[in-house]
Structures are given as structure tokens and as C-alpha cells.
Amino acid sequence: MKTAQTNTPFTAEQVSKMLKMDENAIHQYCRELPIRPKRDLKTGKAMFSTQDIDVLKRAREWHASGESLSNISKKLTVTNPLSTRVANKADITVIIEAVSQAKENILNDLSRLMDEKLEGMDEVVVELIKCKSENETLKQKLKLINEENNYLKAELSKFKAIKFGLYRKLDS
């Protein structure tokens, strides 16, 4: 009882109709058996591969013949110890596209944030340049004032107070 081989994943509702099983029974089989359907990235619904459906059919047949789900689980694990589902090219393509889209979104967000931060930095850099040139101008003025102050102190030291408000220049 093999299903037609296709890469199209099936929903639980579709599998229920194909196998003529209740959806709750399908979900119970998935919980107790090594069947791990993938999740649709957009809807979050369980998506079954043709391999998953084949395992469900086999498990249903064994269960109908009196096997317990725990024994069926052991049989399935022994038959295929790695996994009951092998990722096909469509699965890998979907994963790669999702990762690529996430990467692209992250890069776009980072780029936008950097642009916003750098935009504000341009104004800061202009202000810093203005401040630096003002500092240089003020340093030059301070130097001139200090030189003038030293000259005036030297000139003042040449005078001696005689009386209140009267000074006499000393000979140098």
C-alpha cells in the first residue's frame, strides 16, 4: 500500500481522508510513534510527507491486527533507527528560503539602524569640528592675553606707589 510518490506535503485533514482515519487518531499515532511531521512555516499546521503516510498506514495495519502502539513504535525504530522521515529537496528548499529570508531581514534591519545612527553622527561630527576650531581660536586668544598680562605685570613692577593714587616710575 504505497502512496503516489510526490513532494507535496499533506495536511492532517488530507491524510485523514486518504487513510480514512480520524485526525485525533493520526495525532495520537504521531505522539506515540516515531513520526515527526514538519510544521508549515506560515500556518503552523502539521504537514505529512508520503513517507509519514506510509508509516501511518503500516502502523494502522499492525494496530488493527492487535499490536500495541508501543510494540509498533519499537518495530518502526528498529526498521529505521535514524528517522521515519528523510528530508526531501522540497523540505530543504523551504528551509533554505526561510533562513535566507530571515538573514535578509536581519541585514536590512541592521543596515537601517546603522544608517539612522550614522545620520545623527554627521551632525555630531560637524559640531565637534566647530568646537575644535573654536578651542584653537580661544587657545590663541588666551596665549595673547597671557603674554599681554605678563607684559603689563612687568610694566607695573616698574612703578612704585608714593601716595594714594600717585606712582613713580623706577629707573630700569
C-alpha positions in Angstrom: 0.0 0.0 0.0 2.3 2.8 -1.2 1.1 6.3 -1.8 1.9 8.0 -5.0 5.4 9.5 -4.7 5.1 13.2 -4.6 7.0 16.1 -2.9 3.8 17.8 -1.9 3.2 17.7 1.8 -0.3 16.8 3.1 -2.2 18.3 5.9 -3.7 16.1 8.7 -7.1 16.6 7.2 -5.9 15.3 3.8 -4.2 12.3 5.4 -7.4 11.6 7.4 -9.4 11.4 4.2 -6.7 9.4 2.4 -6.3 6.8 5.2 -10.0 7.0 6.4 -8.7 7.7 9.9 -9.8 10.2 12.5 -7.5 13.2 12.8 -7.2 12.6 16.6 -6.0 9.0 15.9 -3.4 10.4 13.5 -2.2 12.8 16.1 -2.1 10.0 18.7 0.0 7.9 16.4 2.3 10.8 15.9 2.7 11.2 19.7 3.4 7.6 20.4 5.2 6.5 17.2 8.4 7.9 15.7 6.5 10.0 13.2 7.5 13.7 13.2 5.6 15.7 10.6 7.1 19.0 9.8 5.3 22.3 10.5 4.2 24.7 7.8 6.1 27.9 8.5 3.1 30.1 7.7 0.2 28.3 9.3 1.9 26.1 11.9 -0.1 23.1 10.8 1.4 19.6 10.7 2.4 18.6 7.2 2.9 14.9 6.4 5.2 13.5 3.7 4.5 10.5 1.7 6.9 8.6 3.9 4.9 9.7 7.0 1.7 8.4 5.3 3.3 5.1 4.5 4.4 4.7 8.2 0.9 5.6 9.4 -0.6 3.0 7.0 1.8 0.3 8.2 1.2 1.2 11.9 -2.6 1.2 11.4 -2.5 -2.2 9.8 -0.3 -3.6 12.7 -2.6 -1.9 15.2 -5.7 -3.4 13.6 -4.1 -6.9 13.8 -3.7 -6.5 17.6 -0.2 -4.9 18.0 0.1 -2.3 20.7 1.4 1.2 19.8 4.5 0.7 22.0 5.4 -2.5 20.1 4.7 -0.8 16.8 7.0 2.1 17.9 9.8 -0.4 18.7 9.3 -2.1 15.3 9.5 1.2 13.5 12.5 2.4 15.4 14.3 -0.9 14.7 13.3 -0.8 11.0 14.6 2.7 10.6 16.6 3.8 13.7 17.6 7.2 12.3 14.2 8.6 11.3 11.0 7.6 9.8 11.2 10.7 7.6 14.0 11.8 5.4 14.1 15.4 4.3 13.5 15.8 0.6 14.7 18.5 -1.7 11.4 20.5 -1.3 11.9 20.5 2.5 15.5 21.6 2.3 14.5 24.3 -0.3 11.8 25.6 2.1 14.3 25.7 5.0 17.0 27.4 2.9 14.4 30.0 1.7 13.2 30.7 5.2 16.8 31.1 6.5 17.7 33.3 3.6 14.7 35.5 4.1 15.5 35.7 7.9 19.1 36.6 7.1 18.0 39.2 4.6 15.5 40.8 7.1 18.2 40.9 9.8 20.7 42.5 7.4 18.1 45.1 6.3 17.2 45.9 9.9 20.9 46.3 10.8 21.6 48.4 7.8 18.6 50.7 8.6 19.7 51.0 12.2 23.3 51.8 11.2 22.1 54.4 8.7 19.9 56.1 11.4 22.8 56.1 13.9 25.3 57.4 11.3 22.8 60.1 10.2 22.8 61.5 13.7 26.6 61.2 13.9 27.1 63.5 10.9 25.7 66.4 12.9 27.8 65.4 15.9 31.0 65.3 13.8 30.2 68.8 12.4 29.6 70.2 15.9 32.9 68.6 17.1 34.8 70.2 14.3 33.3 73.6 15.1 34.1 73.1 18.8 37.7 72.1 17.9 38.2 75.2 15.8 36.7 77.4 18.5 39.0 75.8 21.0 42.0 76.6 18.9 40.9 80.2 18.5 40.3 80.5 22.2 43.8 79.0 22.9 45.4 81.6 20.6 43.4 84.4 22.4 44.4 83.0 25.8 48.0 82.9 24.8 47.9 86.5 23.6 46.1 87.6 26.8 48.7 85.8 29.0 51.5 87.5 27.0 49.8 90.8 27.5 49.2 90.1 31.2 52.9 89.2 31.7 53.9 92.5 29.8 51.6 94.5 32.0 52.9 92.9 35.2 56.4 93.7 34.1 55.4 97.3 33.4 53.5 97.6 36.7 56.6 96.3 38.6 58.5 99.4 37.3 56.2 101.7 39.3 56.4 102.4 43.0 53.5 103.8 44.9 54.3 107.1 46.6 50.9 108.2 48.0 47.4 107.1 47.4 46.9 107.3 43.6 50.4 108.6 42.9 53.2 106.4 41.4 56.7 107.0 40.4 58.5 105.1 37.6 61.7 103.4 38.7 64.7 103.6 36.5 65.5 100.3 34.9 
